């Protein structure tokens, strides 16, 4: 009887939520377009953006390809095929080069942005994953193998250094105000802090929660944002010592999160079929919205210059793979 009463109360509360409130939540991220990717099957991983041409590069891991999406025309204009489980991807505008990290063979494939022709690949040895651009040194940083960050010199087209880690790196972020790199190590349930100049580990911060895959930086307020999968939890840490300054529940099976510095919002994309929007101005990071997507759509890319959030939606249930384009609303 108690369970029945609780259910009735819950249903009454749900019906009492004004539809205007639901609409207001959805309007924080307005779905602007669904761009079909064509005959693409399986998992989709990370993305990169060419701002000059307004093109999105999509790592179609399960398809062993990278799709090139023209955002203006809202269609795929090219597909780089013959890859081996592409995971991380980056676009270096200064050299007009696309870097693709392949998990299957550990090779970083390089293609020219002008005509997508291949340049000389860079073998790393295994499970090449996330890629970051380092504008301070004009280097490419790639996580790979059982535990390392490779430093690549675009001018020479070769690896020039390795930074050893205690486990395979997932998302990592470069501190623009120092030589530090913050690295998620979910296998050891920790965050490593390494010096990109010396290659030395400066600190290792153990974590209570498991599955720390996604990470972002809030440089203005000196915070690191990490979302864990087990349990699904958003955590903000002090950038200097790694102390937890805030925690909040979030959606499950996260793979990406981004700070919208202009609006002070955090976007969290989750494989359980949601995007959570958190309030970065609130000390407890209150959830402003939970926007329904589709199960499995867990990778995303927020491009501040374009003021768009791109969500990768894999093919399922008779629906083809697509990129959903969201426009943040003030």
Secondary structure in CASP SS format (residue, H / E / C, confidence):
PFRMAT SS
TARGET T0000
AUTHOR 0000-0000-0000
METHOD secondary structure of the structure
MODEL  1
X C 1.00
X H 1.00
X H 1.00
X H 1.00
X H 1.00
X H 1.00
X H 1.00
X H 1.00
X H 1.00
X H 1.00
X H 1.00
X H 1.00
X H 1.00
X H 1.00
X H 1.00
X H 1.00
X C 1.00
X C 1.00
X H 1.00
X H 1.00
X H 1.00
X H 1.00
X H 1.00
X H 1.00
X H 1.00
X H 1.00
X H 1.00
X C 1.00
X E 1.00
X E 1.00
X E 1.00
X E 1.00
X E 1.00
X E 1.00
X E 1.00
X E 1.00
X E 1.00
X E 1.00
X C 1.00
X C 1.00
X C 1.00
X C 1.00
X C 1.00
X C 1.00
X C 1.00
X C 1.00
X E 1.00
X E 1.00
X E 1.00
X E 1.00
X C 1.00
X C 1.00
X C 1.00
X C 1.00
X E 1.00
X E 1.00
X E 1.00
X E 1.00
X E 1.00
X E 1.00
X H 1.00
X H 1.00
X H 1.00
X C 1.00
X E 1.00
X E 1.00
X E 1.00
X E 1.00
X E 1.00
X E 1.00
X C 1.00
X C 1.00
X C 1.00
X C 1.00
X E 1.00
X E 1.00
X E 1.00
X E 1.00
X E 1.00
X E 1.00
X C 1.00
X C 1.00
X C 1.00
X C 1.00
X C 1.00
X E 1.00
X E 1.00
X E 1.00
X E 1.00
X E 1.00
X E 1.00
X E 1.00
X C 1.00
X C 1.00
X C 1.00
X C 1.00
X E 1.00
X E 1.00
X E 1.00
X E 1.00
X E 1.00
X E 1.00
X C 1.00
X C 1.00
X C 1.00
X C 1.00
X E 1.00
X E 1.00
X E 1.00
X E 1.00
X E 1.00
X E 1.00
X C 1.00
X C 1.00
X C 1.00
X C 1.00
X C 1.00
X E 1.00
X E 1.00
X E 1.00
X E 1.00
X E 1.00
X E 1.00
X C 1.00
X C 1.00
X C 1.00
X C 1.00
X C 1.00
X C 1.00
X C 1.00
X E 1.00
X E 1.00
X E 1.00
X E 1.00
X C 1.00
X C 1.00
X C 1.00
X C 1.00
X E 1.00
X E 1.00
X E 1.00
X E 1.00
X E 1.00
X E 1.00
X C 1.00
X C 1.00
X C 1.00
X E 1.00
X E 1.00
X E 1.00
X E 1.00
X E 1.00
X E 1.00
X C 1.00
X C 1.00
X C 1.00
X C 1.00
X E 1.00
X E 1.00
X E 1.00
X E 1.00
X E 1.00
X E 1.00
X E 1.00
X C 1.00
X C 1.00
X C 1.00
X C 1.00
X C 1.00
X C 1.00
X C 1.00
X E 1.00
X E 1.00
X E 1.00
X C 1.00
X C 1.00
X C 1.00
X C 1.00
X C 1.00
X E 1.00
X E 1.00
X E 1.00
X E 1.00
X E 1.00
X E 1.00
X H 1.00
X H 1.00
X H 1.00
X C 1.00
X E 1.00
X E 1.00
X E 1.00
X E 1.00
X E 1.00
X E 1.00
X C 1.00
X C 1.00
X C 1.00
X C 1.00
X C 1.00
X E 1.00
X E 1.00
X E 1.00
X E 1.00
X E 1.00
X E 1.00
X C 1.00
X C 1.00
X C 1.00
X E 1.00
X E 1.00
X E 1.00
X E 1.00
X E 1.00
X E 1.00
X E 1.00
X E 1.00
X E 1.00
X C 1.00
X C 1.00
X C 1.00
X C 1.00
X E 1.00
X E 1.00
X E 1.00
X E 1.00
X E 1.00
X E 1.00
X E 1.00
X E 1.00
X C 1.00
X E 1.00
X E 1.00
X E 1.00
X E 1.00
X E 1.00
X E 1.00
X E 1.00
X C 1.00
X C 1.00
X C 1.00
X C 1.00
X C 1.00
X E 1.00
X E 1.00
X E 1.00
X E 1.00
X E 1.00
X E 1.00
X C 1.00
X C 1.00
X C 1.00
X C 1.00
X E 1.00
X E 1.00
X E 1.00
X E 1.00
X E 1.00
X E 1.00
X E 1.00
X C 1.00
X C 1.00
X C 1.00
X C 1.00
X E 1.00
X E 1.00
X E 1.00
X E 1.00
X E 1.00
X E 1.00
X C 1.00
X C 1.00
X C 1.00
X E 1.00
X E 1.00
X E 1.00
X E 1.00
X E 1.00
X E 1.00
X C 1.00
X C 1.00
X C 1.00
X C 1.00
X C 1.00
X C 1.00
X C 1.00
X E 1.00
X E 1.00
X E 1.00
X E 1.00
X E 1.00
X E 1.00
X C 1.00
X C 1.00
X C 1.00
X C 1.00
X C 1.00
X C 1.00
X C 1.00
X E 1.00
X E 1.00
X E 1.00
X E 1.00
X C 1.00
X C 1.00
X C 1.00
X C 1.00
X E 1.00
X E 1.00
X E 1.00
X E 1.00
X E 1.00
X E 1.00
X C 1.00
X C 1.00
X E 1.00
X C 1.00
X C 1.00
X E 1.00
X C 1.00
X E 1.00
X E 1.00
X E 1.00
X E 1.00
X E 1.00
X E 1.00
X E 1.00
X E 1.00
X C 1.00
X C 1.00
END
